Every structure is written in structure tokens, then in C-alpha cells.
Amino acid sequence: MVLEVTSRQFRDNQKIFFELADNGKRIVIKRRSKPSYELIPIDDEDDVYFTPEMNEKIDSAIEQYKNGKYTVFKSKDELHKFLDNL
């Protein structure tokens, strides 16, 4: 379940929302017509820039490369032709 709060509610009750996020609750902070944000705890062992899904994709790509499953393009034209056929 996701708890949606306004930016004002978040500002006025930050401690409560941080504690909820620490305990696994998903907190979404809404801002009228501006983008919303999700409050997610990050510990020292987390990679701040990549989600677990992105790390899995990176690990998979590294394995594919090690196993020779990749395509080499010798020119921009080859690359464009490949991308056009996707």
C-alpha cells in the first residue's frame, strides 16, 4: 500500500514519514501540478544511482558480453541500420 501525502503534510511531519519509510511503508509526496516523489531509505551499502532492477540488467549485460553475445558495429551506418530494424 502506498501512502500519498502533500508536500505540506510531509514538511510538517517529516519525522513521522521518515520513520514510516524506514519501516517499509511506501511514501509518495505529491506537489500540485509538479512531479511527485517517492521517499526511499538508502543505507551505506545501497547504490544511490541504480535501482535493483537496473543492477540486474547491468549484471546480465556483463554476462552476455563475457559469453560473446554482443554485436559489433564498424560504422555509424551499421548502427543506424540495426536500430532502424528494432
Contact map, one row per residue, 1 for C-alpha under 8 A:
11100000000000000000000011000000000000000000000000000000000000000000000000000000000000
11110000000000000000000011110000000000000000000000000000000000000000000000000000000000
11111000000000000000000011110000000000000000000000000000000000000000000000000000000000
01111100000000000000000000111100000000000000000000000000000000000000000000000000000000
00111110110000000000000000111100000000000000000000000000000000000000000000000000000000
00011111110000000000000000001110000000000000000000000000000000000000000000000000000000
00001111111000000000000000001110000000000000000000000000000000000000000000000000000000
00000111111100000000000000000000000000000000000000000000000000000000000000000000000000
00001111111110000000000000000000000000000000000000000000000000000000000000000000000000
00001111111111001000000000001000000000000000000000000000000000000000000000000000000000
00000011111111000000000000000000000000000000000000000000000000000000000000000000000000
00000001111111000000000000000000000000000000000000000000000000000000000000000000000000
00000000111111111000000000000000000000000000000000000000000000000000000000000000000000
00000000011111111100000000000000000000000000000000000000000000000000000000000000000000
00000000000011111110000000000000000000000000000000000000000000000000000000000000000000
00000000000011111111000000000000000000000000000000000000000000000000000000000000000000
00000000010011111111100000100000000000000000000000000000000000000000000000000000000000
00000000000001111111110000000000000000100000000000000000000000000000000000000000000000
00000000000000111111111000000000000000000000000000000000000000000000000000000000000000
00000000000000011111111111100000000000000000000000000000000000000000000000000000000000
00000000000000001111111111100000000000111000000000000000000000000000000000000000000000
00000000000000000111111110000000000000011000000000000000000000000000000000000000000000
00000000000000000011111110000000000000000000000000000000000000000000000000000000000000
00000000000000000001111111000000000000000000000000000000000000000000000000000000000000
11100000000000000001111111100000000000000000000000000000000000000000000000000000000000
11100000000000000001100111110000000001110000000000000000000000000000000000000000000000
01111000000000001001100011111000000001110000000000000000000000000000000000000000000000
01111000000000000000000001111100000111100000000000000000000000000000000000000000000000
00011110010000000000000000111110000111100000000000000000000000000000000000000000000000
00011110000000000000000000011111011110000000000000000000000000000000000000000000000000
00000110000000000000000000001111111100000000000000000000000000000000000000000000000000
00000000000000000000000000000111110000000000000000000000000000000000000000000000000000
00000000000000000000000000000011111000000000000000000000000000000000000000000000000000
00000000000000000000000000000111111100000000000000000000000000000000000000000000000000
00000000000000000000000000000110111110000000000000000000000000000000000000000000000000
00000000000000000000000000011110011111000000000000000000000000000000000000000000000000
00000000000000000000000000011100001111100000000000000000000000000000000000000000000000
00000000000000000000000001111000000111110000000000000000000000000000000000000000000000
00000000000000000100100001111000000011111000000000000000000000000000000000000000000000
00000000000000000000110001100000000001111100000000000000000000000000000000000000000000
00000000000000000000110000000000000000111110000000000000000000000000000000000000000000
00000000000000000000000000000000000000011111110100000000000000000000000000000000000000
00000000000000000000000000000000000000001111110000000000000000000000000000000000000000
00000000000000000000000000000000000000000111110000000000000000000000000000000000000000
00000000000000000000000000000000000000000111111000000000000000000000000000000000000000
00000000000000000000000000000000000000000111111100000000000000000000000000000000000000
00000000000000000000000000000000000000000000111111100000000000000000000000000000000000
00000000000000000000000000000000000000000100011111100000000000000000000000000000000000
00000000000000000000000000000000000000000000001111100000000000000000000000000000000000
00000000000000000000000000000000000000000000001111111110000000000000000000000000000000
00000000000000000000000000000000000000000000001111111110000000000000000000000000000000
00000000000000000000000000000000000000000000000001111111000000000000000000000000000000
00000000000000000000000000000000000000000000000001111111100000000000000000000000000000
00000000000000000000000000000000000000000000000001111111110000000000000000000000000000
00000000000000000000000000000000000000000000000001111111111000000000000000000000000000
00000000000000000000000000000000000000000000000000011111111100000000000000000000000000
00000000000000000000000000000000000000000000000000001111111110000000000000000000000000
00000000000000000000000000000000000000000000000000000111111111000000000000000000000000
00000000000000000000000000000000000000000000000000000011111111100000000000000000000000
00000000000000000000000000000000000000000000000000000001111111110000000000000000000000
00000000000000000000000000000000000000000000000000000000111111111000000000000000000000
00000000000000000000000000000000000000000000000000000000011111111100000000000000000000
00000000000000000000000000000000000000000000000000000000001111111110000000000000000000
00000000000000000000000000000000000000000000000000000000000111111111110000000000000000
00000000000000000000000000000000000000000000000000000000000011111111110000000000000000
00000000000000000000000000000000000000000000000000000000000001111111100000000000000000
00000000000000000000000000000000000000000000000000000000000000111111100000000000000000
00000000000000000000000000000000000000000000000000000000000000011111110000000000000000
00000000000000000000000000000000000000000000000000000000000000011111111000000000000000
00000000000000000000000000000000000000000000000000000000000000011001111100000000000000
00000000000000000000000000000000000000000000000000000000000000000000111110000000000000
00000000000000000000000000000000000000000000000000000000000000000000011111000000000000
00000000000000000000000000000000000000000000000000000000000000000000001111110110000000
00000000000000000000000000000000000000000000000000000000000000000000000111110100000000
00000000000000000000000000000000000000000000000000000000000000000000000011111110000000
00000000000000000000000000000000000000000000000000000000000000000000000011111111000000
00000000000000000000000000000000000000000000000000000000000000000000000000111111100000
00000000000000000000000000000000000000000000000000000000000000000000000011111111110000
00000000000000000000000000000000000000000000000000000000000000000000000010111111111000
00000000000000000000000000000000000000000000000000000000000000000000000000011111111100
00000000000000000000000000000000000000000000000000000000000000000000000000001111111110
00000000000000000000000000000000000000000000000000000000000000000000000000000111111111
00000000000000000000000000000000000000000000000000000000000000000000000000000011111111
00000000000000000000000000000000000000000000000000000000000000000000000000000001111111
00000000000000000000000000000000000000000000000000000000000000000000000000000000111111
00000000000000000000000000000000000000000000000000000000000000000000000000000000011111
